């Protein structure tokens, strides 16, 4: 007994190592990883094979899922029914599979993570595309193996015509390795396969041009090609997926506001959990600009609406969503599949080469099968043709035989029992029996029928002996001879074999190919906010109390001269609109304060608000002291070297400095000009060094001089005298005009009067002079508040102290001399007066 125990002792380490290795290989080969040839794991293959065996194809009625699951686990896959049903469900989900292989009827779950109905409630059948996966399996194209109990046989691989490994992808975790292959577009993958067949030496870069990247069933975006190229060239890579989202206006009237609408989400993202995450961020105040999130998805498609607050910047919120939620997700590609019984990391070309080689083998085996079948049929037809020519001997032979076996022996020239027949019936031609039998032996022996041909002759129906039927046999024989030649040509010539595969792939592409769903964007880096914002002009308004907002220019419709205007930002606590101008959403705003400081902010960072709203305090956007007053806001896109900022103070001091000196503006601002005590900065204009400067005063005076009279100075310089002011007067406007003097100056007074005057009417002087009369000011017109150059097609916008706005064309304003008082542009009440007037860009006109 002791010796027996000694003989059976084994080392536990060796046993553990061997047993674990066996288990690991079983998981790798038999469960978790797909085969490179058909792209399927064993459970997928067995489900499809079982459904095919059931006759559960696309052109037959649906069958209960429980029937399919029962057949699969009973015959081929001896595991739990839950695992097999989960496989059936996934094969039917159009949000999981790029091209579903199962056509399901009933509840098969949702992108929200809802569970499918129990298998007793759902029905399935193979999808039409699955016909191409299992086609020709009856033609000995693939090997079969015994099932788990040796009672049946199952295919080791399916003879698919579609490269499923790439088309539908695969995902699985084995022991010590995992695979994660994304789905791709069928048209692109087939085109790449055809290109590889035509040129086996094709480069990876050429293949990537044909297959630019994964194509997920849920659509969305892929940002950057670096991860894709890495996966296709090395077998591993990470791609960034993003949802398809757009900013839209929702609601009407006072409830109209911006909303982010998501119509496509990244692959394998749970929509319900995504919405929960967004709601959680809103509750935690990490998405301050969002007011509500709701799911408006229906049968027509997905629609997640994230409603924004009025002062929110949609692009900023969208970037936060990408950063904090699964609206942006990564997909780590690992192209591992079973190749020749071993797991292998594959490149794009490697996967396509494996598929093409598999197709060559399948087509070769199918052709060999068809050739054998055609040769067998031709052999039979050849015998029938010879038999028809010798009917005068064959019919009596069969008629006089005593059994079918004896007739078969005689037809194959085995005449051992021929003499046992005493009396022959049906001898034709009136020949003596001995002579007939002699001729019969000779004719039958010369025909050399085989057993197969003899049996076919015995099975021949009498109706086939008619002339028409005999011709059909001859035609079929000729057809078989041609088919045999074609099949032999395929087997003997590799180019012909490849062309057969190409033709089949082209047919599949025509039948099942579709457009790409996932859009690939070249830039893999984080998008800047400007990339997400439409480049368009907006109206920027700034109130005296320092509230700023942006509004679409189209909000203000064009009106006729002398109208009442429309209501703009509502006055509150004696606040009123003091500045209005047009700027691009992609520009910076240089904000100048009365103490000579300058600050910088991006236009799109200014909150958008309705025309009647005040906006947001500038001090909340940039670090400006609440004691300071905004005097100028200038839109700037490029800080060019040959552009100057010309600044004028209220007391007539002028200074010119290169714009490039202001490129690096701190958050806390920098000094733009040194201001004398008691003076303040009035306005800042952009010049090019070759223009003329026009300065208008409150009392109706104006001076025009060459810009060259003012030399460029450093950023912190004080400046020089621009205009000599009379007592009590101050500067109200400064602008640059053309040296040709062919422009017109539009002046606007406090009581809403305005006039146009030719620039050359103002005498050109040196800087520092008193100037000439610009506008005749009376108690009726009030003092001058604004002056600027205009063209015939220009438009202006005028704002009053009580926040009335009017937009009108300059062509409605009469041209007069320098000393005229002008015409009424906007009607002002007794207690109201014009505070600001600005020129609108002509390209932003919108006629009502």
QUIHUBEL-V637449 format. One record per helix or strand of 2 or more residues. SS is the DSSP state (@ for helix, = for strand). FROM is the first residue (numbers start at 1). LEN is the number of residues. If there is no record, write none. Layout:
ss,from,len
SS,FROM,LEN
SS,FROM,LEN
//
This chain:
ss,from,len
@,2,7
@,12,21
@,42,12
=,63,2
@,65,11
@,81,12
=,102,4
=,123,4
@,128,7
@,137,3
=,144,3
=,153,3
@,164,4
=,170,4
=,178,4
@,186,13
@,204,7
=,221,3
@,226,9
=,236,7
=,244,7
@,253,3
=,257,8
@,271,13
=,290,6
=,304,5
@,314,11
=,328,7
=,336,4
=,342,4
@,348,42
@,391,10
@,404,8
@,418,3
@,433,15
@,451,9
@,462,4
@,467,26
@,494,19
=,519,3
@,529,4
=,537,7
=,547,6
@,553,3
=,566,2
=,577,8
=,588,6
=,597,6
@,603,3
=,616,2
@,618,3
=,630,7
=,644,6
=,653,6
@,659,4
=,670,2
=,681,7
=,692,6
=,701,6
@,707,3
=,720,2
=,731,7
=,744,6
=,753,6
@,759,3
=,772,2
=,784,7
=,795,6
=,804,6
@,810,3
=,823,2
=,834,7
@,842,3
//
